[in-house]
Amino acid sequence: MPRAAAETIYTGDIVTIDDAQPSAEAVGVAGGRIVAVGKRADVLAAHRGPGTEIVDLDGRALLPGFIDPHSHYANSLTIANQANVFAPPAGPGTDVNAIIEVLKNFRDVRQIPEGELVVAYGYDDTLMPAGRRMHKEDLDADFPDNPVLVGHVSMHGAVLNSAAMRKFGISAATVTPPGGVIVRKEGSDEPDGLVMETAFLPIFAAMPKPTRQQEVQWSKAG
């Protein structure tokens, strides 16, 4: 009888994600835990019992499971080139004025030329002091010629300035699609700035796409 019988032993191509031992030939499991990793002969000799199930991977690979509750890999690439305007403690976006300062600094440090898109992420309208939310005019004052898109914390929309509205074709004549939100100025059809859900999807789809080399660089940065 082995000293610690495994309920199951997997044999084949084992990827460990361990720099000291990146691969193995067998893994033994008991009670929901890994009890052995190593050469096939060694694991079988030490951990094979009368009730042990042997699973031959038959050319397939076995690797650790990744528990992913709700991530957005594509977004992790793009935020490397965006300004962080999350509310504290995740970012400096305490209020609308603070967000504007972050955007101005982002533009100046990166020397973004007139006409080029400026993008931020993390705006949370529910955390703005006294309910003072962002409007397109807040962005127009310092960004008259740059389209600006301030991504909502939900990643389901953004606040656009007037230049971005023109770039993405949002106007008073734009019909709000089913399931979408285009916040309007009170008493008119004039867009106020915030565009959400299905109304935002065409804007998201029209965002600049990275080249293959940028995908690699942005993945590392993300």
C-alpha positions in Angstrom: 0.0 0.0 0.0 1.5 3.4 -0.9 2.1 5.9 1.9 -0.5 8.3 0.5 -2.8 6.7 -2.0 -4.2 9.0 -4.6 -7.8 8.8 -5.7 -6.8 9.7 -9.3 -3.4 9.9 -11.1 -3.2 11.8 -14.3 -0.4 10.8 -16.7 0.8 12.6 -19.8 1.7 16.2 -20.5 1.5 18.1 -17.3 2.0 21.9 -17.3 2.8 23.1 -13.8 3.2 26.9 -14.1 6.2 26.4 -11.8 9.5 27.8 -13.0 11.4 25.3 -10.9 9.6 22.3 -12.5 7.6 23.6 -15.6 6.5 20.2 -16.7 5.8 16.8 -15.3 4.6 13.3 -16.3 2.0 12.7 -13.7 -0.2 14.3 -11.0 -1.8 12.5 -8.1 -5.0 13.9 -6.5 -6.7 12.9 -3.2 -9.4 14.7 -1.3 -9.5 17.5 -3.8 -5.8 18.3 -3.4 -2.7 17.5 -5.4 -0.6 15.1 -3.4 2.2 14.4 -5.9 3.7 15.8 -9.1 6.6 14.3 -10.9 7.8 11.4 -13.1 5.1 8.9 -14.0 7.0 5.9 -12.5 7.7 7.7 -9.3 4.1 8.9 -8.8 2.6 5.5 -9.6 5.1 3.7 -7.3 4.4 6.0 -4.3 0.7 6.9 -4.7 -1.1 4.1 -6.7 -3.5 2.2 -4.5 -6.0 -0.5 -5.2 -8.7 2.0 -5.8 -6.7 4.6 -7.7 -8.1 5.6 -11.1 -5.4 6.1 -13.7 -6.3 8.7 -16.3 -4.1 8.7 -19.5 -4.2 12.2 -21.0 -3.7 10.6 -24.4 -1.8 13.5 -26.0 -3.8 16.2 -24.2 -2.3 18.7 -21.7 -3.3 19.2 -18.1 -2.7 22.5 -16.4 -3.9 24.4 -13.3 -7.4 25.8 -13.5 -7.9 29.5 -13.7 -10.9 30.9 -11.9 -12.1 33.9 -13.8 -15.2 35.5 -12.2 -15.7 38.3 -14.7 -12.7 39.9 -16.4 -12.3 41.7 -19.6 -9.0 40.8 -21.2 -9.4 43.1 -24.2 -9.9 46.0 -21.8 -6.7 45.2 -19.9 -4.8 45.8 -23.2 -6.4 49.2 -24.0 -6.2 50.8 -20.5 -2.4 50.9 -20.9 -3.1 53.9 -23.2 -5.9 55.4 -21.2 -6.1 57.8 -18.2 -7.2 56.3 -14.9 -10.1 58.3 -13.4 -11.4 55.8 -11.0 -12.8 57.2 -7.7 -10.5 56.7 -4.7 -8.9 54.4 -3.6 -8.5 52.9 -7.1 -7.8 56.3 -8.7 -7.8 60.1 -8.4 -11.3 60.8 -9.7 -12.7 62.5 -6.6 -15.0 64.8 -8.6 -15.5 66.2 -12.1 -12.7 68.8 -11.7 -10.2 66.2 -10.6 -11.1 64.1 -13.6 -10.5 67.0 -15.9 -7.1 67.6 -14.4 -6.1 64.0 -14.9 -7.1 64.2 -18.5 -5.2 67.4 -19.1 -2.1 66.0 -17.5 -2.5 62.8 -19.5 -2.7 64.8 -22.7 0.2 67.0 -21.9 2.6 64.3 -20.7 1.9 62.2 -23.7 1.9 65.2 -26.0 -1.3 64.2 -27.7 -1.8 66.4 -30.7 -5.1 68.2 -31.6 -7.6 65.9 -33.3 -6.4 62.7 -31.6 -8.7 60.7 -29.4 -8.2 61.0 -25.6 -9.6 58.1 -23.6 -10.1 57.5 -19.9 -11.6 54.7 -17.8 -13.3 54.4 -14.5 -15.7 57.3 -14.2 -18.3 56.6 -11.6 -21.2 59.0 -11.7 -22.8 57.5 -8.6 -19.8 58.7 -6.5 -19.6 62.3 -7.6 -20.0 64.7 -4.7 -23.5 66.2 -4.3 -24.6 64.4 -7.4 -22.5 66.8 -9.7 -22.1 64.6 -12.7 -20.0 65.1 -15.9 -21.5 66.8 -18.9 -19.9 67.2 -22.4 -19.3 70.9 -21.7 -17.0 70.0 -18.8 -14.8 68.4 -21.4 -15.3 70.9 -24.2 -13.7 73.7 -22.2 -10.2 72.2 -22.2 -10.6 69.8 -25.2 -12.3 71.8 -27.9 -10.4 69.9 -30.7 -9.7 66.5 -29.2 -12.4 63.9 -29.1 -12.6 62.8 -25.5 -14.2 59.6 -24.2 -14.4 59.1 -20.5 -15.3 55.4 -19.9 -17.9 54.6 -17.3 -16.8 52.3 -14.4 -19.3 49.7 -15.7 -17.5 49.5 -19.1 -21.0 49.7 -20.6 -20.7 53.4 -21.7 -18.8 56.7 -21.6 -19.2 60.4 -21.4 -18.3 62.0 -24.7 -17.4 65.7 -25.4 -18.7 67.5 -28.4 -15.8 66.6 -30.6 -16.3 62.9 -29.8 -20.1 63.3 -30.4 -19.2 64.5 -33.9 -16.6 61.8 -34.5 -19.0 59.0 -33.6 -22.2 60.5 -35.1 -24.2 61.3 -31.9 -26.5 64.3 -32.2 -30.0 65.5 -31.3 -31.3 63.6 -34.3 -29.8 60.3 -33.1 -32.5 57.8 -32.1 -31.9 56.0 -28.9 -31.8 52.2 -29.8 -33.7 49.7 -27.8 -31.7 48.8 -24.7 -29.6 51.9 -25.0 -29.2 55.2 -23.1 -28.4 58.6 -24.5 -28.7 61.1 -21.7 -30.3 64.3 -23.1 -30.3 67.9 -21.9 -33.5 68.7 -19.9 -36.3 69.8 -22.2 -34.5 68.9 -25.4 -33.1 66.1 -27.5 -29.5 67.5 -27.3 -27.1 64.8 -25.9 -25.7 65.7 -22.5 -22.6 63.5 -22.7 -23.3 60.1 -21.2 -24.0 57.3 -23.7 -24.7 53.7 -22.4 -25.4 50.1 -23.3 -26.6 49.4 -26.9 -26.2 53.1 -27.8 -22.5 52.8 -26.9 -21.8 49.5 -28.8 -21.2 51.2 -32.2 -18.8 53.6 -30.5 -16.9 50.8 -28.8 -16.7 48.9 -32.1 -15.3 52.0 -33.9 -12.5 52.5 -31.4 -9.0 52.2 -32.8 -7.7 48.6 -32.9 -4.1 47.7 -31.9 -1.6 46.2 -34.4 -0.2 42.7 -33.6 2.9 44.3 -32.2 0.8 46.6 -30.0 -1.2 43.7 -28.8 2.0 42.2 -27.4 3.1 45.5 -25.9 -0.3 46.4 -24.5 -0.7 42.9 -23.0 2.5 43.3 -21.0 1.5 46.8 -19.9 -2.1 45.7 -19.1 
